[in-house]
Amino acid sequence: MAVDPNDRRTVYAGANTGRVLRSRDGAQTWEEAATNLPTVNMLAMATDGAGTVYVWPEGDGVYRLRTGETLWTYREPYTTRWA
């Protein structure tokens, strides 16, 4: 679970089904944050306060979702930068 540090009403919650849910009203209602995250065991989730959410799955790599995006971006381990 991750809470946006700039907006405490925005909360992200993950499940082993590969879904990340987002609430923008303090956990009253939920929506899927994006639809293409594969079924992964999530080890950690964080938000940077600038509208980006990161998910670290079991194994290697990280997934990123920025504000306005509808698809997760996967990043291989040991790569230098996000595109």
C-alpha positions, 0 to 999 in steps of 0.5 A: 500500500502507498499513500501520495505524500502530497494528497493523503486522499490518494491511496494505492493498494496492490494484490497478488493478482497483479492489480493495483487499485487507486482511491482518490477519495480516502479509500471510499471508492476504488478503481484499477490504476492501469490494466496491463500489470501481469500477475506478480507477487508484489514485494513493495510499492511506493509513490514519489509525490509527483504522480508516479507509482512504482511496484517492485515484483518478486524477482527482478525489475520494477514497474512504473505508472505516471499520472495520465498513463493507462499502462504500466512501464516495465524496467529491466534491472541494471538499466540506466534510465527510464525512457 
